[in-house]
Amino acid sequence: MKIVRFLGGLGNQMFQYAFYKALEKQFATVKADIREFKAYKLHNGFELENVFDIRLKRASALEVNLLDHRNRQWKYRKLRRLLFLKGEYYEEAKLFSYNASLFDDPTSKIYWGYWQHHLYVERVADQLRKDFTFPDLKPSKNLELLNELKQSPQSVAIHVRRGDYLKDPYLGGLVDRQYFEKAILTIKERLENTMFYIFSDDMPWCKENLPLNDNEAKFIDWNKGMESYRDMQLMSNCKHAIISNSSFSWWAAWLNTNPDRLIVVPKVWYRLPEESDFRQMHPSSWVPL
């Protein structure tokens, strides 16, 4: 049995689901552990099944405790011996990397990690594009905007993630004004007649710092709380994108089906002590700046 532990916001959950489905393609029994969300107060909790029409096979508390060898309670140690079960807790060794050997290991494990790499995603890409289908929009500002995006020849989504990142020692400060200036310039050099659609949790900063005039920018600021995922849906329907170091906008870009899409991404995704080549976590066609 394989158990994938889910945690984090919607974008992280989507990466974990991709890993879950990739394991499921290889092994007979794969289940999900979502118990960490009982105490998780950030974002909107476990959103995956609420946003998309998918259902995970849930691992029971017994199954989790049997496989997690860190649980040293006598009853679980005894059961492991009786069942000849050698469980193991596997924590992702290196963030933003890909480990193909995980799909050659038949032993029972619990997996903890984010699995943010496009090669995990590509193993089940066709399935994910079916599963990550957003609910239809009812008549609303979102539906009006969606129709506009479909008709726009060169719509460009810009996702500016600030909010909780501002105080984060690993994610904050990496994607700044200079990055967006270079990204917007890159888009304008390669495309004509662009219209930029800005999605952010800090619109005042965007209006003050992004080098765009009123005739080429629209600010999308009405999707809040449990409707926040609608921003991902709308961004994915733009023809091109400039994203932040955010799994939320990563998925918006990946779900974009425009064959000629231009996706600009930050060179540095995460402040790690060791050097990392973050270009490997994205499809090769994306442009790092």
C-alpha positions as a Python dict, from the first residue, in 0.01 Angstrom:
ca = {
    (1, 'M'): (0, 0, 0),
    (2, 'K'): (105, 356, -75),
    (3, 'I'): (-28, 653, 121),
    (4, 'V'): (23, 1014, 8),
    (5, 'R'): (-8, 1280, 276),
    (6, 'F'): (-183, 1598, 159),
    (7, 'L'): (-110, 1944, 299),
    (8, 'G'): (-91, 2309, 196),
    (9, 'G'): (-306, 2524, -30),
    (10, 'L'): (-488, 2428, -349),
    (11, 'G'): (-181, 2447, -573),
    (12, 'N'): (17, 2220, -341),
    (13, 'Q'): (-276, 1979, -320),
    (14, 'M'): (-282, 1960, -700),
    (15, 'F'): (87, 1865, -710),
    (16, 'Q'): (27, 1601, -444),
    (17, 'Y'): (-271, 1471, -641),
    (18, 'A'): (-49, 1443, -951),
    (19, 'F'): (198, 1237, -748),
    (20, 'Y'): (-91, 1030, -606),
    (21, 'K'): (-221, 955, -957),
    (22, 'A'): (129, 875, -1084),
    (23, 'L'): (170, 620, -804),
    (24, 'E'): (-177, 483, -871),
    (25, 'K'): (-78, 419, -1231),
    (26, 'Q'): (208, 202, -1107),
    (27, 'F'): (79, 31, -792),
    (28, 'A'): (-240, -152, -697),
    (29, 'T'): (-334, 31, -378),
    (30, 'V'): (-277, 404, -329),
    (31, 'K'): (-462, 611, -70),
    (32, 'A'): (-464, 965, 63),
    (33, 'D'): (-409, 1091, 415),
    (34, 'I'): (-574, 1431, 471),
    (35, 'R'): (-577, 1428, 850),
    (36, 'E'): (-333, 1720, 876),
    (37, 'F'): (-610, 1952, 759),
    (38, 'K'): (-793, 1908, 1089),
    (39, 'A'): (-541, 2145, 1245),
    (40, 'Y'): (-446, 2338, 930),
    (41, 'K'): (-586, 2692, 946),
    (42, 'L'): (-418, 2851, 643),
    (43, 'H'): (-575, 2908, 301),
    (44, 'N'): (-909, 2730, 259),
    (45, 'G'): (-829, 2389, 405),
    (46, 'F'): (-864, 2080, 189),
    (47, 'E'): (-1013, 2223, -132),
    (48, 'L'): (-926, 1963, -392),
    (49, 'E'): (-1251, 1766, -384),
    (50, 'N'): (-1464, 2079, -346),
    (51, 'V'): (-1317, 2254, -649),
    (52, 'F'): (-1286, 1955, -883),
    (53, 'D'): (-1514, 1659, -942),
    (54, 'I'): (-1269, 1405, -801),
    (55, 'R'): (-1266, 1175, -499),
    (56, 'L'): (-963, 1031, -325),
    (57, 'K'): (-937, 691, -166),
    (58, 'R'): (-892, 779, 200),
    (59, 'A'): (-651, 596, 425),
    (60, 'S'): (-788, 503, 765),
    (61, 'A'): (-614, 601, 1088),
    (62, 'L'): (-523, 234, 1136),
    (63, 'E'): (-360, 210, 794),
    (64, 'V'): (-162, 529, 852),
    (65, 'N'): (-40, 422, 1194),
    (66, 'L'): (58, 77, 1070),
    (67, 'L'): (271, 215, 788),
    (68, 'D'): (423, 503, 981),
    (69, 'H'): (709, 328, 1159),
    (70, 'R'): (766, 642, 1367),
    (71, 'N'): (457, 542, 1565),
    (72, 'R'): (614, 321, 1830),
    (73, 'Q'): (300, 232, 2023),
    (74, 'W'): (310, -131, 2128),
    (75, 'K'): (-12, -231, 1950),
    (76, 'Y'): (112, -104, 1614),
    (77, 'R'): (454, -265, 1654),
    (78, 'K'): (281, -592, 1738),
    (79, 'L'): (47, -568, 1438),
    (80, 'R'): (339, -497, 1204),
    (81, 'R'): (508, -816, 1322),
    (82, 'L'): (190, -1022, 1292),
    (83, 'L'): (117, -889, 943),
    (84, 'F'): (480, -909, 828),
    (85, 'L'): (442, -542, 749),
    (86, 'K'): (743, -321, 724),
    (87, 'G'): (608, 27, 682),
    (88, 'E'): (815, 331, 608),
    (89, 'Y'): (773, 707, 625),
    (90, 'Y'): (934, 872, 321),
    (91, 'E'): (993, 1246, 323),
    (92, 'E'): (1077, 1418, -5),
    (93, 'A'): (1456, 1431, 2),
    (94, 'K'): (1508, 1742, -210),
    (95, 'L'): (1239, 1998, -284),
    (96, 'F'): (1162, 2083, -648),
    (97, 'S'): (1340, 1773, -776),
    (98, 'Y'): (1228, 1452, -946),
    (99, 'N'): (1295, 1100, -824),
    (100, 'A'): (1199, 835, -1080),
    (101, 'S'): (1313, 551, -850),
    (102, 'L'): (1002, 602, -634),
    (103, 'F'): (801, 431, -906),
    (104, 'D'): (1024, 123, -895),
    (105, 'D'): (986, 66, -521),
    (106, 'P'): (699, -177, -442),
    (107, 'T'): (728, -152, -62),
    (108, 'S'): (455, 4, 150),
    (109, 'K'): (519, 368, 232),
    (110, 'I'): (372, 694, 352),
    (111, 'Y'): (493, 986, 142),
    (112, 'W'): (535, 1338, 275),
    (113, 'G'): (626, 1611, 30),
    (114, 'Y'): (515, 1868, -225),
    (115, 'W'): (635, 1689, -542),
    (116, 'Q'): (660, 2016, -734),
    (117, 'H'): (819, 1905, -1058),
    (118, 'H'): (668, 1888, -1404),
    (119, 'L'): (793, 1531, -1463),
    (120, 'Y'): (562, 1398, -1189),
    (121, 'V'): (283, 1588, -1359),
    (122, 'E'): (369, 1469, -1710),
    (123, 'R'): (343, 1102, -1606),
    (124, 'V'): (-34, 1150, -1580),
    (125, 'A'): (-87, 1471, -1779),
    (126, 'D'): (-387, 1352, -1982),
    (127, 'Q'): (-564, 1229, -1669),
    (128, 'L'): (-494, 1554, -1484),
    (129, 'R'): (-636, 1769, -1762),
    (130, 'K'): (-958, 1571, -1731),
    (131, 'D'): (-965, 1575, -1351),
    (132, 'F'): (-876, 1943, -1312),
    (133, 'T'): (-1190, 2068, -1481),
    (134, 'F'): (-1341, 2371, -1309),
    (135, 'P'): (-1712, 2401, -1234),
    (136, 'D'): (-1910, 2596, -1492),
    (137, 'L'): (-1959, 2963, -1423),
    (138, 'K'): (-2304, 3105, -1366),
    (139, 'P'): (-2391, 3452, -1503),
    (140, 'S'): (-2150, 3682, -1318),
    (141, 'K'): (-1849, 3910, -1359),
    (142, 'N'): (-1639, 3595, -1385),
    (143, 'L'): (-1843, 3463, -1678),
    (144, 'E'): (-1826, 3798, -1854),
    (145, 'L'): (-1450, 3804, -1806),
    (146, 'L'): (-1413, 3443, -1922),
    (147, 'N'): (-1593, 3527, -2246),
    (148, 'E'): (-1369, 3831, -2288),
    (149, 'L'): (-1055, 3622, -2238),
    (150, 'K'): (-1166, 3368, -2497),
    (151, 'Q'): (-1215, 3644, -2753),
    (152, 'S'): (-900, 3839, -2668),
    (153, 'P'): (-618, 3762, -2915),
    (154, 'Q'): (-330, 3825, -2669),
    (155, 'S'): (-457, 3816, -2311),
    (156, 'V'): (-180, 3788, -2050),
    (157, 'A'): (-242, 3682, -1691),
    (158, 'I'): (-14, 3831, -1424),
    (159, 'H'): (-19, 3667, -1084),
    (160, 'V'): (135, 3866, -799),
    (161, 'R'): (163, 3668, -477),
    (162, 'R'): (243, 3879, -173),
    (163, 'G'): (23, 3845, 140),
    (164, 'D'): (159, 3555, 343),
    (165, 'Y'): (483, 3558, 140),
    (166, 'L'): (595, 3892, 281),
    (167, 'K'): (708, 3736, 610),
    (168, 'D'): (806, 3397, 471),
    (169, 'P'): (1185, 3346, 499),
    (170, 'Y'): (1192, 3098, 210),
    (171, 'L'): (943, 3244, -38),
    (172, 'G'): (926, 3616, 35),
    (173, 'G'): (1113, 3885, -156),
    (174, 'L'): (1221, 3663, -445),
    (175, 'V'): (970, 3796, -699),
    (176, 'D'): (993, 4174, -689),
    (177, 'R'): (911, 4479, -898),
    (178, 'Q'): (1219, 4425, -1115),
    (179, 'Y'): (1102, 4075, -1209),
    (180, 'F'): (760, 4197, -1321),
    (181, 'E'): (914, 4487, -1515),
    (182, 'K'): (1142, 4245, -1704),
    (183, 'A'): (859, 3996, -1756),
    (184, 'I'): (620, 4258, -1895),
    (185, 'L'): (892, 4390, -2124),
    (186, 'T'): (962, 4036, -2247),
    (187, 'I'): (595, 3982, -2327),
    (188, 'K'): (570, 4314, -2511),
    (189, 'E'): (883, 4242, -2714),
    (190, 'R'): (742, 3910, -2834),
    (191, 'L'): (371, 3986, -2865),
    (192, 'E'): (161, 4265, -3007),
    (193, 'N'): (-174, 4406, -2892),
    (194, 'T'): (-148, 4259, -2544),
    (195, 'M'): (-397, 4312, -2264),
    (196, 'F'): (-282, 4230, -1911),
    (197, 'Y'): (-513, 4082, -1647),
    (198, 'I'): (-375, 4115, -1295),
    (199, 'F'): (-464, 3868, -1019),
    (200, 'S'): (-323, 3935, -673),
    (201, 'D'): (-374, 3941, -298),
    (202, 'D'): (-221, 4291, -294),
    (203, 'M'): (-388, 4506, -559),
    (204, 'P'): (-266, 4843, -418),
    (205, 'W'): (94, 4725, -469),
    (206, 'C'): (15, 4610, -823),
    (207, 'K'): (-148, 4939, -922),
    (208, 'E'): (146, 5134, -784),
    (209, 'N'): (433, 4919, -910),
    (210, 'L'): (343, 4739, -1233),
    (211, 'P'): (454, 4943, -1539),
    (212, 'L'): (115, 4931, -1711),
    (213, 'N'): (-127, 5204, -1807),
    (214, 'D'): (-504, 5196, -1773),
    (215, 'N'): (-553, 5105, -2138),
    (216, 'E'): (-357, 4780, -2114),
    (217, 'A'): (-439, 4647, -1767),
    (218, 'K'): (-742, 4511, -1585),
    (219, 'F'): (-737, 4423, -1215),
    (220, 'I'): (-937, 4117, -1107),
    (221, 'D'): (-1004, 4162, -735),
    (222, 'W'): (-1341, 4006, -655),
    (223, 'N'): (-1272, 3634, -603),
    (224, 'K'): (-1227, 3587, -228),
    (225, 'G'): (-1236, 3308, 30),
    (226, 'M'): (-1377, 2981, -99),
    (227, 'E'): (-1417, 3138, -445),
    (228, 'S'): (-1045, 3217, -473),
    (229, 'Y'): (-992, 2920, -704),
    (230, 'R'): (-1185, 3110, -972),
    (231, 'D'): (-872, 3320, -1022),
    (232, 'M'): (-686, 3005, -1128),
    (233, 'Q'): (-968, 2919, -1364),
    (234, 'L'): (-962, 3263, -1525),
    (235, 'M'): (-582, 3277, -1546),
    (236, 'S'): (-576, 2939, -1719),
    (237, 'N'): (-801, 3086, -1990),
    (238, 'C'): (-561, 3370, -2073),
    (239, 'K'): (-345, 3314, -2379),
    (240, 'H'): (-18, 3381, -2192),
    (241, 'A'): (102, 3429, -1835),
    (242, 'I'): (355, 3588, -1603),
    (243, 'I'): (355, 3388, -1281),
    (244, 'S'): (497, 3426, -932),
    (245, 'N'): (683, 3161, -731),
    (246, 'S'): (345, 3015, -643),
    (247, 'S'): (205, 2669, -710),
    (248, 'F'): (-135, 2837, -757),
    (249, 'S'): (-20, 3029, -1065),
    (250, 'W'): (202, 2739, -1178),
    (251, 'W'): (-112, 2532, -1227),
    (252, 'A'): (-296, 2817, -1396),
    (253, 'A'): (-11, 2829, -1648),
    (254, 'W'): (6, 2451, -1691),
    (255, 'L'): (-369, 2425, -1750),
    (256, 'N'): (-344, 2687, -2025),
    (257, 'T'): (-423, 2506, -2351),
    (258, 'N'): (-308, 2774, -2595),
    (259, 'P'): (-53, 2596, -2820),
    (260, 'D'): (139, 2923, -2865),
    (261, 'R'): (137, 3025, -2499),
    (262, 'L'): (425, 3227, -2360),
    (263, 'I'): (480, 3157, -1989),
    (264, 'V'): (729, 3366, -1791),
    (265, 'V'): (848, 3224, -1457),
    (266, 'P'): (1090, 3339, -1183),
    (267, 'K'): (1440, 3191, -1204),
    (268, 'V'): (1450, 3145, -827),
    (269, 'W'): (1144, 2977, -679),
    (270, 'Y'): (1249, 2919, -320),
    (271, 'R'): (1527, 3043, -92),
    (272, 'L'): (1724, 2724, -28),
    (273, 'P'): (2061, 2695, 146),
    (274, 'E'): (2203, 2490, -139),
    (275, 'E'): (2206, 2578, -506),
    (276, 'S'): (1909, 2445, -702),
    (277, 'D'): (1822, 2455, -1070),
    (278, 'F'): (1457, 2555, -1054),
    (279, 'R'): (1430, 2550, -1433),
    (280, 'Q'): (1393, 2175, -1410),
    (281, 'M'): (1065, 2199, -1219),
    (282, 'H'): (894, 2375, -1514),
    (283, 'P'): (819, 2260, -1868),
    (284, 'S'): (1116, 2349, -2088),
    (285, 'S'): (912, 2590, -2301),
    (286, 'W'): (858, 2829, -2010),
    (287, 'V'): (1084, 3135, -1996),
    (288, 'P'): (1277, 3190, -1669),
    (289, 'L'): (1368, 3546, -1568),
}
